Amino acid sequence: MSRPPSRRATKRAARKERRAARALAASTIMPPEGVPIHLPVAGLGVRTGAQIADVLFTMGVAISFTVFLAATEIASGSTVFAVFMLLFFIARIPYYVFAELAWNGQTLGKKWMKIKVVSHDGGSLSTHALVLRNLMKEAEVFLPGTLLFTLDAANPIAALASLAWIIMALTIPLTNPHRRRLGDIMAGTHVVHLPHPILLKDMASDQPQDVARAVKERFAFLPHQLDHYGAFELQTLEKVLRAEGRARSPAARTRQQETLVAIVDKIRTKISYPDPIPQADAAAFLRAFYVAQRAYLEQRQIFGDRRDDKHHAQDDENTQE
Amino acid sequence: MAQSRPKPLLQSQDQIRSARFRKEREADWTRLEKLVAAAERNGLQSMEFSDARDLSALYRQATTSLAIAREISLDKGLLEYLEALTARAYLSVYAPQERLGGLLTRFFASSAPQAMRRSVWYILAGFLCMGLGALTGYLLYFENSAWYHVFVPNSLAGGRGPGASTEALRNVIFQPDGIHGGLGAFATYLFSHNTRIAIFVFGLGVFACLPAILLTFYNGLILGAMYALHVERGLGWELGGWLSVHGVTELSAICIACGGGLQLGAAVLFPGQNTRRTALYLAGRDAVKLALVASLMLFAAAILEGFFRQTVQDTATRYTIGWSVGALWLAWFALGGRQR
């Protein structure tokens, strides 16, 4: 007997769901074509990582170039100092602006972390936006940061003020779902993870033609047997089937086989499939069930009956009440 | 959805609808993937015409495929792939296409002076802040010269103060700077006190104007107190010349940065019918140009300070250089980018 979930657990689940919905809403961008696409918002951690990588890189270049100049004695002391100061200046704002302009919203650190600046309204990035967001970075993070390092205990008020300033600049991203800092808000941009397209094979049509037909004739499913599950279960089954046959060690293969058999038993009980399935046929049965279930659900969906998961029948009743 | 490509009927008959859908378009998607990779690697500019044309055409096809797939397919692998592919293609199709040269020309020829004219009241407010500060500093110094130490930080005073002799003050103004000159001095001045102030003033403007006003006012106080000190010793005219060389440009830059900051602060304080976020976004359009103009002026001021301030010893020449450069700036702001 299963106990009803405690109140706290339901609350937690509800909160999790809300958070997922918010993340999905935040990741949606509407390009001019009018088909919304999803680009997951990059968190503060990965952005800080990219920033640190950028700082290390630019400072590394500036310092090594200066050391090279000083060591080869091409220039005098004051010129070396001037060159260093110029490089240091370039490494603070112009580098970010020009890198993001040239590489469409990516600096070297961002490339390395596979994140990217995008325009918040779905259009293309404007120069104005890139200049503004990097100019504000100076005012938001770098200046108070360097101030914090250079100040000493003799002047606690200034140190505290710049500390409060940094904390405030870092809390602003946490208060909005797109994790935009002040410069992002003003420039109308935010930072996203770059998605990586990998075309997986279609589980419904990757078998040779004759095998597929033979399987289809062996396992037949009636419409009422396909009424139990929804898209969620179907896609979970898809994931299981994709993993099938990939196991390397014999032990892993046995475990996988056991999982498949367990799934077959569950499904057979649920849809009251009469014929027993021999263990060797478990994978073939699941494949056939996957194809039949997907064809059925997709057809229902075309007719306007979208079934998200196995609770779809109850949901329908609730809406009718 | 029907395509002209001949297909073995038997094969596709057996497949379910979404699998057929995928099979018909798969080749296009793979080609789009290749084109996107090429565009990301080398940029759209270096692509051949046919490739660039195909990229945008295939991208639009892919968005349509995505919209259809969301309706008819439950194949998660396919949906995720299309989602990622369309997003990647979108990012490279809508990449900024402007050349750097064109950007710079546009900034100098039209957008910067236009932004300056649009925000003339904010900039005047910036000048007002500094002017009032200077006046206050000047008057307070004559009331009690001890105020000087309150206003002017030691690092900036460089030994100049009410205790210093008139001769020492004159030396600072006319000393032929041997050690600091040329490129080294230029770099030093670039990161001097005023540059930092300008960046602070702009960035702090967002926080409801007040920090920007205070900082500019304070900068005015320093100026006023220092000027009063020299007037007291009968060196007012000479100090004016010494400051004019770079000061006309540099102090104007601070006031302009203050104007930009005020614009941002005003958007936060009085957003009007917009939300604060939108108001900030709208105000940012001009404010960022003001900040860029200010940084450009600071750069010019560092050149003037590094190369001309100590090499030109004649006070009248100093005035001429400083104020004619100022007049050039003003001409750019007033006349640049007008529609003919």
Interface residues (C-beta under 8 A of the other chain):
Chain A: I29 P31 P32 E33 V35 I37 H38 L39 S78 T79 F81 A82 V83 F84 M85 L86 F89 F98 L101 N104 G105 K116 V118 S119 G123 S124 L125 S126 T127 H128 V131 L132 L135 M136 E138 A139 E140 L143 L182 I185 M186 A187 G188 L194 P195 H196 P197 I198 L199 L200 K201 D202 M203 A204 S205 Q209 A212 R213 K216 A231 L234 Q235 E238 K239 R242 V291 R294 A295 L297 E298 Q299 Q301 I302
Chain B: L10 Q11 D14 Q15 I16 R17 S18 A19 R22 K23 E26 W29 T30 E33 R60 T63 T64 L66 A67 E71 I72 S73 L74 D75 K76 G77 L78 Y81 E83 A84 L85 T86 A87 R88 Y90 L91 S92 Y94 A95 P96 Q97 E98 L100 L103 G182 L183 G184 F186 A187 T188 L190 F191 R196 I199 F200 F202 G203 L204 V206 L264 R277 L280 Y281 A283 G284 R285 V288 A291 L292
